[in-house]
Amino acid sequence: MPHINLKTTAAITSSQETELKSKLGKAIECFSGKTESWLMISFDDNCRVWFKGDNTKNTAMIEIQLLGHASNSEYDNMTEVVCDIVNSVLNIPKDRIYIKYEECEHWGWNGRNF
């Protein structure tokens, strides 16, 4: 039931999207019990984003929602892995990437709640 939303100023090609999907699908396993089989990923590219008063450099804002809770070490590991992925695939410097995590107690799917 995790969801990852990647917003970026960069343009994402079809091949980059496929690579990001695959790598983020593996990365979600940083969280105990989470797998790509339940992961939803959305991409918003070519966004207008100002960061540190500047809009001339590529930037990314990544939101990750989880059903339930995770440990601090899982969050630390996920942050490192996701920054590495976005840096390697989209060439966005790690110091221009923010990641926001949300833990949800209620998650609905298929007409019911987990």
N, C-alpha and C positions, 0 to 999 in steps of 0.2 A: 503494500500500500504506500510505498514512498512515491514522492513526486519531486522531480528536479526541473526548475525553470531557469534557463540560461538566457539572460538578456545581455546583449553586447552591441557596441558601436561597430564592430567588425561585420563584414559580409561573410556569411557561412555558405560555402559551396555544398553541393549535394554529397560529394565524397567526404568533406569535413563533417557534415552532419551524421553520416553513417559511422564515421570513425568515433565521433563524440558519443553517439548512442552506444556503441559497443564498449568503449572504455568506461563510460559512466555506468553502464550496466554491470560491469565487473566491479567498479569502485563501490557500488552500493553495498557490496558484501563486507565493507568495513564495519557495517552495523550488523550485530548479531541477529540472525533470522531473516535478514532482508536479501532478496534476490531480484535479478532482472525480470523474472517471470511475473512479478507484480508491480514493476516500476513503470511509471508514466513519466515521459520526458517531453518538455516543450522548449522550443527555441524561438527567440525573438532577436533577429539580427538587424543591423542597420539602425539601431536605436540612437536617439539623440540623448547623450549623457554628458553631464559636466562632472568632473571629479577633480578635486583640489583646485577649483577655479579654472580648469582647462578642459576644452572639448576637442583638442587636436590630436590626442593620442587614444589608441584603442583601450577600451575599458570593458569590464564584465561585472555584472551583478548576478549572483547565483542564489536562488532560493531553494532550500531543500526541506520538504515537509515529511515527517515520519508519524506513523501511528505508533503511539507508545513512547518509551523513553530510551535514551542511549547514555552511555558513560562518557565522561570527559575525554578519556583516551580514544574512544571511537570517534568523537567529534574532531579531536586533534589529528588523528590519522586520516579521516575523510578530507579535512581541509588541505592537508599536505598533498594527498593524491589528486584531488580535484584541481588544485592550483597547478600541479604538474601537467595534468591533462590539458587544461585550457591553454597553458603556456606553450606546450608542445604542438598542439593542433592549430591554434589560432594565433600563436606568436604574441600573446598578450602578456606583458610583464606581470609577475606575481604581485608586485606592489600596486597594480591597477585592477586587482580582483577583490571584490567583497563577496563573502558567503554568509547568508542568513539562514539559520536553522529554526524550524518550528516543530514542536512536539504536539501532536493532536491526540486527544482522548477519544474523539468520535470521528469515525470515517465511514461513509456510506458507499455501497456498491451493489449493483444488481437488485435495487429495490429494498435493500435492508442495510443494517449497520453491523459493523464488526464489534 
